[in-house]
Amino acid sequence: MAIQPIDLQTLYSQMDKVSKNVVQQQQHVQLHNSMELDGLVKKDIQKNEKIEKTSEKEGMAEIKDGQSSKNSGQNPSNKNEKEEVSSEVVLEIIKDPSLGKTIDISG
């Protein structure tokens, strides 16, 4: 069944409507993607703010703990015992000389 000239006329007259619909759909997809990116950026910013707030609180807790241990009035003999124990402990670090020299690209 062949295409008749009247069908072509109808097809060409409707092309502008079809192209407008396609453009609107593409713009909708772009708008949706940009809104989604904005949401992700806002979530990242909020997450970073939460991390900064908690790190500040932890730093304050360490300062308070340090001050409380100084004010607790430990015996000088306890400090000497801790120094003796720490001097007896020796840590050995074992390293592999070939570690990090080869790269496996086989996959």
N, CA, C and O atoms as a Tinker XYZ file with bonds, in Angstrom:
   428  protein
     1  N      0.845000   -1.163000    0.000000    73     2
     2  CA     0.000000    0.000000    0.000000    64     1     3
     3  C      0.898000    1.237000    0.000000    63     2     4     5
     4  O      1.727000    1.390000    0.897000    81     3
     5  N      0.755000    2.080000   -0.944000    73     3     6
     6  CA     1.598000    3.258000   -1.136000    64     5     7
     7  C      1.049000    4.439000   -0.340000    63     6     8     9
     8  O     -0.120000    4.463000    0.046000    81     7
     9  N      1.933000    5.428000   -0.102000    73     7    10
    10  CA     1.533000    6.640000    0.603000    64     9    11
    11  C      0.923000    7.605000   -0.414000    63    10    12    13
    12  O      1.534000    7.909000   -1.438000    81    11
    13  N     -0.230000    8.059000   -0.133000    73    11    14
    14  CA    -0.940000    8.988000   -1.008000    64    13    15
    15  C     -0.494000   10.427000   -0.717000    63    14    16    17
    16  O     -0.080000   10.726000    0.403000    81    15
    17  N     -0.571000   11.300000   -1.692000    73    15    18
    18  CA    -0.179000   12.701000   -1.477000    64    17    19
    19  C     -0.977000   13.380000   -0.364000    63    18    20    21
    20  O     -0.447000   14.253000    0.323000    81    19
    21  N     -2.210000   13.004000   -0.179000    73    19    22
    22  CA    -3.008000   13.612000    0.884000    64    21    23
    23  C     -2.469000   13.230000    2.260000    63    22    24    25
    24  O     -2.524000   14.012000    3.210000    81    23
    25  N     -1.946000   12.003000    2.341000    73    23    26
    26  CA    -1.343000   11.558000    3.599000    64    25    27
    27  C     -0.084000   12.373000    3.906000    63    26    28    29
    28  O      0.154000   12.740000    5.056000    81    27
    29  N      0.709000   12.651000    2.892000    73    27    30
    30  CA     1.912000   13.453000    3.083000    64    29    31
    31  C      1.563000   14.865000    3.533000    63    30    32    33
    32  O      2.246000   15.436000    4.384000    81    31
    33  N      0.504000   15.428000    2.964000    73    31    34
    34  CA     0.084000   16.774000    3.368000    64    33    35
    35  C     -0.302000   16.789000    4.847000    63    34    36    37
    36  O      0.053000   17.709000    5.585000    81    35
    37  N     -1.014000   15.784000    5.255000    73    35    38
    38  CA    -1.436000   15.704000    6.655000    64    37    39
    39  C     -0.219000   15.503000    7.568000    63    38    40    41
    40  O     -0.125000   16.091000    8.645000    81    39
    41  N      0.701000   14.662000    7.107000    73    39    42
    42  CA     1.892000   14.389000    7.885000    64    41    43
    43  C      2.736000   15.654000    8.067000    63    42    44    45
    44  O      3.174000   15.954000    9.178000    81    43
    45  N      2.961000   16.384000    6.991000    73    43    46
    46  CA     3.780000   17.596000    7.068000    64    45    47
    47  C      3.093000   18.710000    7.859000    63    46    48    49
    48  O      3.763000   19.514000    8.507000    81    47
    49  N      1.801000   18.759000    7.809000    73    47    50
    50  CA     1.111000   19.807000    8.571000    64    49    51
    51  C      1.157000   19.526000   10.083000    63    50    52    53
    52  O      1.047000   20.445000   10.895000    81    51
    53  N      1.318000   18.268000   10.444000    73    51    54
    54  CA     1.376000   17.893000   11.851000    64    53    55
    55  C      2.808000   17.856000   12.410000    63    54    56    57
    56  O      2.990000   17.661000   13.612000    81    55
    57  N      3.816000   18.040000   11.559000    73    55    58
    58  CA     5.212000   17.949000   11.996000    64    57    59
    59  C      5.568000   19.009000   13.038000    63    58    60    61
    60  O      6.323000   18.720000   13.966000    81    59
    61  N      5.043000   20.227000   12.906000    73    59    62
    62  CA     5.375000   21.265000   13.875000    64    61    63
    63  C      4.832000   20.918000   15.259000    63    62    64    65
    64  O      5.478000   21.210000   16.266000    81    63
    65  N      3.666000   20.307000   15.319000    73    63    66
    66  CA     3.107000   19.893000   16.607000    64    65    67
    67  C      3.946000   18.782000   17.235000    63    66    68    69
    68  O      4.188000   18.780000   18.442000    81    67
    69  N      4.378000   17.855000   16.417000    73    67    70
    70  CA     5.192000   16.752000   16.910000    64    69    71
    71  C      6.534000   17.282000   17.425000    63    70    72    73
    72  O      7.006000   16.871000   18.484000    81    71
    73  N      7.138000   18.195000   16.668000    73    71    74
    74  CA     8.433000   18.725000   17.092000    64    73    75
    75  C      8.303000   19.521000   18.394000    63    74    76    77
    76  O      9.201000   19.470000   19.234000    81    75
    77  N      7.208000   20.251000   18.574000    73    75    78
    78  CA     6.988000   20.982000   19.822000    64    77    79
    79  C      6.858000   20.018000   20.999000    63    78    80    81
    80  O      7.380000   20.276000   22.084000    81    79
    81  N      6.161000   18.913000   20.776000    73    79    82
    82  CA     6.022000   17.910000   21.841000    64    81    83
    83  C      7.374000   17.302000   22.213000    63    82    84    85
    84  O      7.668000   17.095000   23.391000    81    83
    85  N      8.191000   17.019000   21.200000    73    83    86
    86  CA     9.503000   16.428000   21.452000    64    85    87
    87  C     10.379000   17.409000   22.230000    63    86    88    89
    88  O     11.067000   17.010000   23.170000    81    87
    89  N     10.360000   18.684000   21.850000    73    87    90
    90  CA    11.153000   19.694000   22.546000    64    89    91
    91  C     10.693000   19.819000   23.991000    63    90    92    93
    92  O     11.522000   19.923000   24.896000    81    91
    93  N      9.391000   19.810000   24.220000    73    91    94
    94  CA     8.876000   19.909000   25.586000    64    93    95
    95  C      9.300000   18.708000   26.423000    63    94    96    97
    96  O      9.641000   18.858000   27.596000    81    95
    97  N      9.281000   17.535000   25.835000    73    95    98
    98  CA     9.699000   16.336000   26.554000    64    97    99
    99  C     11.185000   16.413000   26.916000    63    98   100   101
   100  O     11.572000   16.042000   28.024000    81    99
   101  N     12.014000   16.891000   25.989000    73    99   102
   102  CA    13.439000   17.014000   26.264000    64   101   103
   103  C     13.699000   18.045000   27.361000    63   102   104   105
   104  O     14.541000   17.832000   28.233000    81   103
   105  N     12.980000   19.153000   27.313000    73   103   106
   106  CA    13.136000   20.171000   28.342000    64   105   107
   107  C     12.684000   19.642000   29.700000    63   106   108   109
   108  O     13.280000   19.963000   30.728000    81   107
   109  N     11.632000   18.834000   29.700000    73   107   110
   110  CA    11.146000   18.245000   30.951000    64   109   111
   111  C     12.202000   17.330000   31.556000    63   110   112   113
   112  O     12.420000   17.349000   32.768000    81   111
   113  N     12.854000   16.533000   30.726000    73   111   114
   114  CA    13.895000   15.630000   31.211000    64   113   115
   115  C     15.065000   16.438000   31.763000    63   114   116   117
   116  O     15.600000   16.100000   32.819000    81   115
   117  N     15.471000   17.499000   31.067000    73   115   118
   118  CA    16.567000   18.336000   31.543000    64   117   119
   119  C     16.209000   19.011000   32.864000    63   118   120   121
   120  O     17.039000   19.080000   33.770000    81   119
   121  N     14.992000   19.503000   32.975000    73   119   122
   122  CA    14.552000   20.148000   34.209000    64   121   123
   123  C     14.542000   19.156000   35.368000    63   122   124   125
   124  O     14.973000   19.471000   36.477000    81   123
   125  N     14.046000   17.960000   35.092000    73   123   126
   126  CA    14.004000   16.919000   36.122000    64   125   127
   127  C     15.416000   16.576000   36.591000    63   126   128   129
   128  O     15.656000   16.442000   37.791000    81   127
   129  N     16.354000   16.434000   35.649000    73   127   130
   130  CA    17.734000   16.112000   36.011000    64   129   131
   131  C     18.367000   17.234000   36.825000    63   130   132   133
   132  O     19.074000   16.968000   37.797000    81   131
   133  N     18.123000   18.478000   36.441000    73   131   134
   134  CA    18.712000   19.591000   37.188000    64   133   135
   135  C     18.119000   19.686000   38.591000    63   134   136   137
   136  O     18.838000   19.996000   39.540000    81   135
   137  N     16.828000   19.426000   38.738000    73   135   138
   138  CA    16.212000   19.440000   40.064000    64   137   139
   139  C     16.782000   18.315000   40.926000    63   138   140   141
   140  O     17.000000   18.497000   42.124000    81   139
   141  N     17.019000   17.169000   40.325000    73   139   142
   142  CA    17.582000   16.036000   41.043000    64   141   143
   143  C     19.003000   16.353000   41.502000    63   142   144   145
   144  O     19.386000   16.018000   42.623000    81   143
   145  N     19.784000   17.000000   40.633000    73   143   146
   146  CA    21.140000   17.393000   41.003000    64   145   147
   147  C     21.126000   18.415000   42.136000    63   146   148   149
   148  O     21.956000   18.347000   43.042000    81   147
   149  N     20.192000   19.355000   42.091000    73   147   150
   150  CA    20.080000   20.345000   43.163000    64   149   151
   151  C     19.786000   19.658000   44.497000    63   150   152   153
   152  O     20.350000   20.023000   45.528000    81   151
   153  N     18.910000   18.674000   44.467000    73   151   154
   154  CA    18.587000   17.934000   45.683000    64   153   155
   155  C     19.796000   17.198000   46.231000    63   154   156   157
   156  O     20.018000   17.176000   47.441000    81   155
   157  N     20.586000   16.592000   45.338000    73   155   158
   158  CA    21.784000   15.879000   45.776000    64   157   159
   159  C     22.815000   16.837000   46.360000    63   158   160   161
   160  O     23.468000   16.525000   47.356000    81   159
   161  N     22.958000   17.992000   45.741000    73   159   162
   162  CA    23.913000   18.983000   46.248000    64   161   163
   163  C     23.482000   19.453000   47.633000    63   162   164   165
   164  O     24.320000   19.587000   48.525000    81   163
   165  N     22.200000   19.702000   47.825000    73   163   166
   166  CA    21.708000   20.136000   49.137000    64   165   167
   167  C     21.946000   19.064000   50.191000    63   166   168   169
   168  O     22.323000   19.376000   51.320000    81   167
   169  N     21.724000   17.786000   49.825000    73   167   170
   170  CA    21.961000   16.693000   50.768000    64   169   171
   171  C     23.439000   16.611000   51.138000    63   170   172   173
   172  O     23.777000   16.390000   52.301000    81   171
   173  N     24.328000   16.790000   50.146000    73   171   174
   174  CA    25.757000   16.754000   50.429000    64   173   175
   175  C     26.166000   17.890000   51.360000    63   174   176   177
   176  O     26.968000   17.697000   52.274000    81   175
   177  N     25.615000   19.063000   51.123000    73   175   178
   178  CA    25.937000   20.215000   51.974000    64   177   179
   179  C     25.475000   19.955000   53.400000    63   178   180   181
   180  O     26.202000   20.237000   54.353000    81   179
   181  N     24.264000   19.414000   53.550000    73   179   182
   182  CA    23.755000   19.119000   54.886000    64   181   183
   183  C     24.614000   18.060000   55.567000    63   182   184   185
   184  O     24.884000   18.154000   56.765000    81   183
   185  N     25.044000   17.056000   54.812000    73   183   186
   186  CA    25.883000   15.997000   55.382000    64   185   187
   187  C     27.214000   16.572000   55.838000    63   186   188   189
   188  O     27.709000   16.208000   56.905000    81   187
   189  N     27.808000   17.470000   55.042000    73   187   190
   190  CA    29.070000   18.083000   55.430000    64   189   191
   191  C     28.911000   18.948000   56.672000    63   190   192   193
   192  O     29.799000   18.972000   57.525000    81   191
   193  N     27.793000   19.657000   56.786000    73   191   194
   194  CA    27.553000   20.471000   57.971000    64   193   195
   195  C     27.416000   19.598000   59.210000    63   194   196   197
   196  O     27.917000   19.948000   60.279000    81   195
   197  N     26.741000   18.468000   59.071000    73   195   198
   198  CA    26.590000   17.563000   60.207000    64   197   199
   199  C     27.935000   17.028000   60.644000    63   198   200   201
   200  O     28.199000   16.922000   61.841000    81   199
   201  N     28.789000   16.691000   59.695000    73   199   202
   202  CA    30.111000   16.159000   60.022000    64   201   203
   203  C     30.934000   17.218000   60.740000    63   202   204   205
   204  O     31.615000   16.915000   61.720000    81   203
   205  N     30.879000   18.458000   60.263000    73   203   206
   206  CA    31.642000   19.513000   60.915000    64   205   207
   207  C     31.146000   19.744000   62.333000    63   206   208   209
   208  O     31.955000   19.946000   63.239000    81   207
   209  N     29.854000   19.720000   62.545000    73   207   210
   210  CA    29.307000   19.943000   63.878000    64   209   211
   211  C     29.749000   18.859000   64.839000    63   210   212   213
   212  O     30.115000   19.158000   65.976000    81   211
   213  N     29.725000   17.606000   64.411000    73   211   214
   214  CA    30.115000   16.530000   65.309000    64   213   215
   215  C     31.602000   16.577000   65.592000    63   214   216   217
   216  O     32.016000   16.277000   66.711000    81   215
   217  N     32.416000   16.940000   64.621000    73   215   218
   218  CA    33.851000   16.994000   64.876000    64   217   219
   219  C     34.176000   18.095000   65.869000    63   218   220   221
   220  O     35.088000   17.937000   66.680000    81   219
   221  N     33.456000   19.200000   65.826000    73   219   222
   222  CA    33.672000   20.263000   66.801000    64   221   223
   223  C     33.298000   19.784000   68.202000    63   222   224   225
   224  O     34.001000   20.082000   69.167000    81   223
   225  N     32.211000   19.052000   68.316000    73   223   226
   226  CA    31.787000   18.550000   69.621000    64   225   227
   227  C     32.789000   17.552000   70.174000    63   226   228   229
   228  O     33.075000   17.561000   71.372000    81   227
   229  N     33.330000   16.685000   69.311000    73   227   230
   230  CA    34.311000   15.710000   69.773000    64   229   231
   231  C     35.561000   16.407000   70.267000    63   230   232   233
   232  O     36.141000   15.990000   71.269000    81   231
   233  N     35.989000   17.459000   69.589000    73   231   234
   234  CA    37.161000   18.206000   70.026000    64   233   235
   235  C     36.937000   18.828000   71.386000    63   234   236   237
   236  O     37.845000   18.849000   72.217000    81   235
   237  N     35.750000   19.331000   71.621000    73   235   238
   238  CA    35.443000   19.921000   72.916000    64   237   239
   239  C     35.444000   18.848000   74.002000    63   238   240   241
   240  O     35.877000   19.104000   75.125000    81   239
   241  N     34.968000   17.663000   73.678000    73   239   242
   242  CA    34.937000   16.578000   74.661000    64   241   243
   243  C     36.350000   16.166000   75.037000    63   242   244   245
   244  O     36.617000   15.867000   76.201000    81   243
   245  N     37.262000   16.144000   74.067000    73   243   246
   246  CA    38.641000   15.784000   74.368000    64   245   247
   247  C     39.275000   16.811000   75.288000    63   246   248   249
   248  O     40.031000   16.456000   76.193000    81   247
   249  N     38.977000   18.064000   75.066000    73   247   250
   250  CA    39.536000   19.103000   75.925000    64   249   251
   251  C     39.011000   18.950000   77.339000    63   250   252   253
   252  O     39.771000   19.047000   78.302000    81   251
   253  N     37.722000   18.712000   77.469000    73   251   254
   254  CA    37.141000   18.544000   78.797000    64   253   255
   255  C     37.718000   17.319000   79.490000    63   254   256   257
   256  O     38.007000   17.364000   80.686000    81   255
   257  N     37.893000   16.209000   78.742000    73   255   258
   258  CA    38.463000   15.012000   79.339000    64   257   259
   259  C     39.895000   15.267000   79.787000    63   258   260   261
   260  O     40.306000   14.797000   80.849000    81   259
   261  N     40.644000   15.994000   79.000000    73   259   262
   262  CA    42.024000   16.292000   79.350000    64   261   263
   263  C     42.100000   17.140000   80.596000    63   262   264   265
   264  O     42.976000   16.928000   81.434000    81   263
   265  N     41.210000   18.087000   80.737000    73   263   266
   266  CA    41.218000   18.932000   81.915000    64   265   267
   267  C     40.793000   18.162000   83.152000    63   266   268   269
   268  O     41.333000   18.375000   84.238000    81   267
   269  N     39.836000   17.275000   82.990000    73   267   270
   270  CA    39.367000   16.520000   84.158000    64   269   271
   271  C     40.439000   15.553000   84.646000    63   270   272   273
   272  O     40.543000   15.304000   85.847000    81   271
   273  N     41.233000   15.008000   83.735000    73   271   274
   274  CA    42.278000   14.089000   84.173000    64   273   275
   275  C     43.404000   14.835000   84.876000    63   274   276   277
   276  O     44.037000   14.289000   85.779000    81   275
   277  N     43.662000   16.083000   84.473000    73   275   278
   278  CA    44.689000   16.872000   85.139000    64   277   279
   279  C     44.232000   17.261000   86.541000    63   278   280   281
   280  O     45.033000   17.292000   87.476000    81   279
   281  N     42.971000   17.550000   86.677000    73   279   282
   282  CA    42.438000   18.016000   87.952000    64   281   283
   283  C     42.119000   16.876000   88.914000    63   282   284   285
   284  O     41.815000   17.123000   90.082000    81   283
   285  N     42.182000   15.652000   88.449000    73   283   286
   286  CA    41.800000   14.540000   89.319000    64   285   287
   287  C     42.841000   14.259000   90.396000    63   286   288   289
   288  O     42.535000   13.578000   91.375000    81   287
   289  N     44.059000   14.763000   90.241000    73   287   290
   290  CA    45.069000   14.611000   91.287000    64   289   291
   291  C     45.646000   13.221000   91.334000    63   290   292   293
   292  O     45.582000   12.564000   92.373000    81   291
   293  N     46.217000   12.747000   90.220000    73   291   294
   294  CA    46.815000   11.416000   90.210000    64   293   295
   295  C     48.124000   11.430000   91.006000    63   294   296   297
   296  O     48.789000   12.458000   91.129000    81   295
   297  N     48.463000   10.274000   91.533000    73   295   298
   298  CA    49.708000   10.147000   92.283000    64   297   299
   299  C     50.889000   10.173000   91.319000    63   298   300   301
   300  O     50.790000    9.625000   90.221000    81   299
   301  N     51.974000   10.779000   91.690000    73   299   302
   302  CA    53.161000   10.774000   90.829000    64   301   303
   303  C     53.711000    9.369000   90.630000    63   302   304   305
   304  O     54.313000    9.081000   89.595000    81   303
   305  N     53.513000    8.495000   91.605000    73   303   306
   306  CA    54.009000    7.128000   91.472000    64   305   307
   307  C     53.271000    6.393000   90.348000    63   306   308   309
   308  O     53.879000    5.578000   89.655000    81   307
   309  N     51.962000    6.666000   90.150000    73   307   310
   310  CA    51.197000    6.053000   89.065000    64   309   311
   311  C     51.732000    6.496000   87.709000    63   310   312   313
   312  O     51.764000    5.702000   86.768000    81   311
   313  N     52.146000    7.738000   87.599000    73   311   314
   314  CA    52.691000    8.231000   86.339000    64   313   315
   315  C     53.996000    7.528000   86.009000    63   314   316   317
   316  O     54.242000    7.178000   84.855000    81   315
   317  N     54.837000    7.319000   87.024000    73   315   318
   318  CA    56.112000    6.636000   86.800000    64   317   319
   319  C     55.891000    5.196000   86.366000    63   318   320   321
   320  O     56.613000    4.695000   85.504000    81   319
   321  N     54.913000    4.529000   86.943000    73   319   322
   322  CA    54.607000    3.148000   86.573000    64   321   323
   323  C     54.151000    3.078000   85.118000    63   322   324   325
   324  O     54.537000    2.164000   84.390000    81   323
   325  N     53.334000    4.035000   84.693000    73   323   326
   326  CA    52.861000    4.042000   83.302000    64   325   327
   327  C     54.023000    4.266000   82.345000    63   326   328   329
   328  O     54.060000    3.661000   81.273000    81   327
   329  N     54.974000    5.125000   82.711000    73   327   330
   330  CA    56.124000    5.369000   81.858000    64   329   331
   331  C     56.987000    4.124000   81.744000    63   330   332   333
   332  O     57.508000    3.833000   80.667000    81   331
   333  N     57.147000    3.391000   82.825000    73   331   334
   334  CA    57.947000    2.167000   82.796000    64   333   335
   335  C     57.298000    1.118000   81.907000    63   334   336   337
   336  O     57.990000    0.439000   81.148000    81   335
   337  N     55.977000    0.975000   81.987000    73   335   338
   338  CA    55.268000   -0.006000   81.184000    64   337   339
   339  C     55.368000    0.370000   79.706000    63   338   340   341
   340  O     55.578000   -0.499000   78.860000    81   339
   341  N     55.223000    1.635000   79.396000    73   339   342
   342  CA    55.267000    2.053000   78.002000    64   341   343
   343  C     56.673000    1.919000   77.433000    63   342   344   345
   344  O     56.817000    1.673000   76.235000    81   343
   345  N     57.717000    2.071000   78.249000    73   343   346
   346  CA    59.082000    1.939000   77.745000    64   345   347
   347  C     59.420000    0.477000   77.459000    63   346   348   349
   348  O     60.276000    0.207000   76.617000    81   347
   349  N     58.773000   -0.468000   78.133000    73   347   350
   350  CA    59.046000   -1.887000   77.918000    64   349   351
   351  C     58.417000   -2.405000   76.627000    63   350   352   353
   352  O     58.908000   -3.375000   76.049000    81   351
   353  N     57.343000   -1.777000   76.171000    73   351   354
   354  CA    56.655000   -2.242000   74.970000    64   353   355
   355  C     57.402000   -1.733000   73.746000    63   354   356   357
   356  O     57.598000   -0.528000   73.589000    81   355
   357  N     57.824000   -2.664000   72.870000    73   355   358
   358  CA    58.540000   -2.303000   71.650000    64   357   359
   359  C     57.725000   -2.836000   70.477000    63   358   360   361
   360  O     57.394000   -4.021000   70.423000    81   359
   361  N     57.412000   -1.960000   69.553000    73   359   362
   362  CA    56.644000   -2.360000   68.381000    64   361   363
   363  C     57.581000   -2.614000   67.210000    63   362   364   365
   364  O     58.482000   -1.821000   66.939000    81   363
   365  N     57.360000   -3.724000   66.522000    73   363   366
   366  CA    58.148000   -4.041000   65.344000    64   365   367
   367  C     57.254000   -3.894000   64.120000    63   366   368   369
   368  O     56.141000   -4.418000   64.086000    81   367
   369  N     57.743000   -3.190000   63.136000    73   367   370
   370  CA    57.006000   -3.021000   61.892000    64   369   371
   371  C     57.693000   -3.865000   60.833000    63   370   372   373
   372  O     58.875000   -3.684000   60.539000    81   371
   373  N     56.932000   -4.786000   60.270000    73   371   374
   374  CA    57.467000   -5.671000   59.245000    64   373   375
   375  C     56.928000   -5.207000   57.907000    63   374   376   377
   376  O     55.719000   -5.061000   57.729000    81   375
   377  N     57.841000   -4.975000   56.958000    73   375   378
   378  CA    57.437000   -4.515000   55.631000    64   377   379
   379  C     57.931000   -5.494000   54.582000    63   378   380   381
   380  O     59.033000   -6.034000   54.684000    81   379
   381  N     57.101000   -5.713000   53.573000    73   379   382
   382  CA    57.470000   -6.563000   52.447000    64   381   383
   383  C     58.148000   -5.686000   51.400000    63   382   384   385
   384  O     57.537000   -4.729000   50.925000    81   383
   385  N     59.398000   -5.983000   51.025000    73   383   386
   386  CA    60.095000   -5.108000   50.074000    64   385   387
   387  C     59.491000   -5.132000   48.677000    63   386   388   389
   388  O     59.650000   -4.166000   47.931000    81   387
   389  N     58.800000   -6.211000   48.298000    73   387   390
   390  CA    58.222000   -6.285000   46.955000    64   389   391
   391  C     56.791000   -5.753000   46.915000    63   390   392   393
   392  O     56.160000   -5.746000   45.858000    81   391
   393  N     56.282000   -5.310000   48.058000    73   391   394
   394  CA    54.912000   -4.807000   48.122000    64   393   395
   395  C     54.794000   -3.464000   47.421000    63   394   396   397
   396  O     55.517000   -2.518000   47.733000    81   395
   397  N     53.862000   -3.395000   46.460000    73   395   398
   398  CA    53.635000   -2.155000   45.740000    64   397   399
   399  C     54.517000   -1.961000   44.531000    63   398   400   401
   400  O     54.437000   -0.919000   43.880000    81   399
   401  N     55.360000   -2.934000   44.204000    73   399   402
   402  CA    56.265000   -2.803000   43.074000    64   401   403
   403  C     55.657000   -3.334000   41.780000    63   402   404   405
   404  O     56.009000   -2.863000   40.698000    81   403
   405  N     54.743000   -4.314000   41.872000    73   403   406
   406  CA    54.178000   -4.917000   40.683000    64   405   407
   407  C     52.702000   -4.565000   40.564000    63   406   408   409
   408  O     52.002000   -4.364000   41.557000    81   407
   409  N     52.256000   -4.496000   39.313000    73   407   410
   410  CA    50.857000   -4.209000   39.030000    64   409   411
   411  C     50.287000   -5.346000   38.216000    63   410   412   413
   412  O     50.835000   -5.695000   37.171000    81   411
   413  N     49.188000   -5.932000   38.678000    73   411   414
   414  CA    48.540000   -7.036000   37.977000    64   413   415
   415  C     47.507000   -6.460000   37.021000    63   414   416   417
   416  O     46.478000   -5.946000   37.460000    81   415
   417  N     47.770000   -6.537000   35.712000    73   415   418
   418  CA    46.853000   -5.993000   34.714000    64   417   419
   419  C     46.056000   -7.088000   34.009000    63   418   420   421
   420  O     45.349000   -6.810000   33.040000    81   419
   421  N     46.163000   -8.316000   34.481000    73   419   422
   422  CA    45.472000   -9.413000   33.803000    64   421   423
   423  C     43.982000   -9.415000   34.084000    63   422   424   425
   424  O     43.221000  -10.036000   33.341000    81   423
   425  N     43.556000   -8.753000   35.112000    73   423   426
   426  CA    42.257000   -8.521000   35.314000    64   425   427
   427  C     41.177000   -9.014000   35.961000    63   426   428
   428  O     40.090000   -8.444000   35.869000    81   427
